[in-house]
Amino acid sequence: MFNIKTWLLTISFFGLAGCASVKYDGPGTVQDFATARTECYSALQGTADGEPTVNCGAWTACLTSKGYVKNRYGKFDVEELEMTISCSD
């Protein structure tokens, strides 16, 4: 039988998991990370519907090529550093 309590807990879990901040780990300082992000963004930036956009796969590949990978325990928290971007597939 359908258990509403279990269903609500499951939905809450996935909702909280979606709110986790994106963190990266890699070499250097915050300034080095910011420089790498700026270089990737400048190289990959396009437009869609008149808004700046970056392809998510290319974005990840560019940062990885510079030594930065997503890591939930990483030292560079993009939200805390106010470095969020929007990307599209």
C-alpha positions as CSV (number, residue, x, y, z in Angstrom):
1,M,0.0,0.0,0.0
2,F,1.1,3.6,-0.7
3,N,2.7,5.2,2.4
4,I,2.4,9.0,2.3
5,K,5.1,9.5,5.0
6,T,7.7,7.5,2.9
7,W,6.7,9.4,-0.2
8,L,7.1,12.8,1.5
9,L,10.5,11.9,3.0
10,T,11.7,10.7,-0.5
11,I,10.5,14.0,-2.1
12,S,12.1,16.0,0.7
13,F,15.4,14.2,0.3
14,F,15.6,14.8,-3.5
15,G,14.6,18.4,-2.9
16,L,17.4,19.0,-0.5
17,A,19.9,17.2,-2.7
18,G,19.0,19.6,-5.5
19,C,19.8,22.6,-3.3
20,A,23.4,21.5,-2.6
21,S,26.0,24.1,-3.6
22,V,28.3,23.4,-6.5
23,K,31.9,23.0,-5.4
24,Y,35.1,22.5,-7.3
25,D,38.5,21.3,-6.3
26,G,41.7,22.0,-8.0
27,P,45.0,23.8,-7.8
28,G,45.8,27.3,-6.6
29,T,44.0,30.1,-5.0
30,V,40.5,31.5,-5.4
31,Q,42.0,34.0,-7.9
32,D,43.4,31.2,-10.0
33,F,40.0,29.5,-10.0
34,A,38.3,32.7,-11.0
35,T,40.8,33.2,-13.8
36,A,40.2,29.7,-15.1
37,R,36.5,30.3,-15.1
38,T,36.8,33.6,-16.9
39,E,39.0,32.1,-19.5
40,C,36.6,29.2,-20.1
41,Y,33.6,31.5,-20.2
42,S,35.2,33.8,-22.6
43,A,36.2,31.0,-24.9
44,L,32.8,29.2,-24.9
45,Q,30.3,32.0,-24.6
46,G,27.5,32.1,-27.1
47,T,24.0,33.5,-27.1
48,A,20.6,31.9,-27.1
49,D,17.4,34.1,-27.2
50,G,19.7,37.1,-26.7
51,E,21.1,35.8,-23.4
52,P,24.7,34.7,-22.8
53,T,25.0,31.0,-22.5
54,V,27.6,28.3,-22.3
55,N,27.3,24.6,-23.2
56,C,27.5,22.5,-19.9
57,G,29.6,19.7,-21.4
58,A,32.1,22.1,-22.9
59,W,32.2,24.1,-19.7
60,T,33.0,21.1,-17.6
61,A,35.6,19.9,-20.1
62,C,37.3,23.3,-20.1
63,L,37.5,23.5,-16.3
64,T,38.7,19.9,-16.1
65,S,41.5,20.7,-18.6
66,K,42.6,23.5,-16.2
67,G,42.6,21.1,-13.3
68,Y,39.3,21.9,-11.7
69,V,36.7,19.2,-11.1
70,K,33.3,19.1,-9.4
71,N,33.7,17.8,-5.8
72,R,31.1,18.0,-3.1
73,Y,33.8,18.7,-0.6
74,G,35.8,21.0,-2.9
75,K,37.4,24.2,-1.6
76,F,35.8,26.5,-4.3
77,D,32.1,27.0,-3.6
78,V,30.7,28.9,-6.6
79,E,27.6,30.2,-4.8
80,E,29.6,31.4,-1.8
81,L,32.1,33.1,-4.1
82,E,29.2,34.5,-6.2
83,M,30.6,32.8,-9.4
84,T,27.5,31.0,-10.6
85,I,26.8,30.7,-14.3
86,S,23.9,29.2,-16.3
87,C,24.8,26.6,-18.9
88,S,22.7,24.6,-21.3
89,D,23.0,21.2,-22.9
